[in-house]
Amino acid sequence: MEPAVLVIGCGPVGLFAAYLLGRRGVPTLIIDKHHTRRGQPKAHALNPRTLEIFRQSGLDVPHLRSVGIDPKLVDVVRFVDNFYGWEYGHLNYERQFDDIKPLTPEPLLNIVQPAVEEYLLAEVSKLSSVTVQRGVEWLSAHQGENVAVTSRLLDRASEQESTVVTKYILACDGGRSTFRSSFDIGFYSIHGGPGTEKNHVTVHFRAVLPGKRSGILFFNMQPHGVRAFIRYGEDEWVFVRRFDPATESPAFFDEASCCSIVQEALGRAEPVEILSTTIWQSSTRIAEAYRPATVPNAFLAGDAAHTFPPTGGLGVNTGFADIHNLIWKLDIALQGIDSETLLATYEDERRPIATQNASQSSLNEERMDELGVRINPGGSAQRPERLTDPTFVQQVQEGIQWNEPHFDSLDLQLGYIYGRSRDPLKNISEFQSTFAVGARLPHVFIGCTQDTSVLDLVQGERFTLLLPTEEIWLEMKTCLSTHLHDWVVAKILGKDFQVSDSDAGWVHGMFSPSLNRAALIRPDQHIADFVQSGTALAAALASFFSK
């Protein structure tokens, strides 16, 4: 079976793309030039929107929670001089508990990226329509007049070249994307110019740390810079710090040196088992285009389209949402429907989201550095007597509070609205559901228990029409052609779903207080339009595709 789509990159975003395509029965080839996953990753959290997307996509979110980290163990972020030393203060870490369920059915989950990748790969491997090939490198592509895209591939083991012809390409090959650079797509920094990349070393290690406190992140506020411990499990950790290659060679970070560095940051000479060490750079960059001009049937997604500092955990989550936005549009196009206008909305909708998330990630990084300077002005360690000085303590507490949005960005995660610019003054921690075109469908539990969300009514392949009464649907559907009717699923309040009396505000927001309108929901759970007649419904649907 010849593939219809080529996915480049077997990272989490590429695997999710292949999964969604394969689940729709689309013949898909996913390749990666590396035979195995490289290095230990930086991501350690799936935010509520990602989990909602996974839930809609048929992925087993309860299973992921079972292999994730107990929220009670990772409830806070601590600011310390070293792991076992003085604590300057702490902040709550994100929304991980059931008190967030009035806003989302899926609280944030701390789960390490290897576990997510392994799970996605296992799910992809079950799909007969998806072929996974590792050790295969993408070399080049050109699009012919018949819109087919021909790619040259290299089997790195045999050094044999081959070609594959597909309708579309999804380039999910990371921040150093070969695909993006081969088409000279600019990758520009939104904060600073060339040379603003920051060099990091990450040490993945195992250690039993007696008397350890709960916490997901332990920021060591050292005179020579901020360092961080990230909890990966009960006794599994990652330690991250920056380094200057002008004064420290990457070769310095061998196993013995890394062991010593970790023990120094712990403040105790605890036995440490080094599992791996990775040298990497962080930057804040956005691709100037998400499609090559000469190969318009190819799309960038994930880190190939945008890279952020890890501060805020927005990177991989933004990539998953990229794919969620794109795949249903590709699905329509693959069915032979003229969809160029629809496909163009991928970049129009997702690029502004990437830009705002990149900006916030950079701001988080800056504020953390500012806190480090406030604690250790001039790069000098604090004398013990200052640690109890009321003025100093107040200044530090203010600095810690500046960092609160870093660890509570629910409005960024759930509140973005396609087609609308974000208010730069809006608090990213304060999320309130919005009944607006382009917004995510506001969540409400339906039925008698808090198990099913209205989001669960939305299929990933078709549009969903939420209606206040059956009478409105009977009138509206007479205006739909057979073709348009096949693309919409009607769900009627009181018949197909129930909303409690205490959620009357949701009913009025969705259907208006007079209950005279319906809400058309896109396959990706965003509101497409509010309509009050069959004619308006037909026009709204036709705006997305036409025969």
CORSUL-V775391 format. One record per run of one state. SS is the DSSP state (~ for helix, > for strand, _ for the rest). FROM is the first residue (numbers start at 1). TO is the last residue. Records with the same first field share a line. If there is no record, write none. Layout:
# CORSUL-V775391
SS=FROM-TO + FROM-TO
This chain:
# CORSUL-V775391
_=1-4 + 9-11 + 24-27 + 33-44 + 47-47 + 57-60 + 68-70 + 74-75 + 81-86 + 93-97 + 101-108 + 111-112 + 126-129 + 135-135 + 144-148 + 156-159 + 167-167 + 172-177 + 183-186 + 190-197 + 207-216 + 223-224 + 232-235 + 243-249 + 253-254 + 267-272 + 283-284 + 288-297 + 301-301 + 305-305 + 308-314 + 335-337 + 339-339 + 376-376 + 380-383 + 389-389 + 403-403 + 408-409 + 415-416 + 418-438 + 441-444 + 447-451 + 458-462 + 468-469 + 478-481 + 486-487 + 494-496 + 498-500 + 512-517 + 522-525 + 532-533 + 543-545 + 547-547
>=5-8 + 28-32 + 45-46 + 76-80 + 87-92 + 109-110 + 130-134 + 136-143 + 149-155 + 160-166 + 168-171 + 187-189 + 198-206 + 217-222 + 225-231 + 236-242 + 273-282 + 285-287 + 298-300 + 306-307 + 338-338 + 417-417 + 439-440 + 445-446 + 452-453 + 463-467 + 488-493 + 497-497 + 518-521 + 526-531 + 546-546
~=12-23 + 48-56 + 61-67 + 71-73 + 98-100 + 113-125 + 178-182 + 250-252 + 255-266 + 302-304 + 315-334 + 340-375 + 377-379 + 384-388 + 390-402 + 404-407 + 410-414 + 454-457 + 470-477 + 482-485 + 501-511 + 534-542
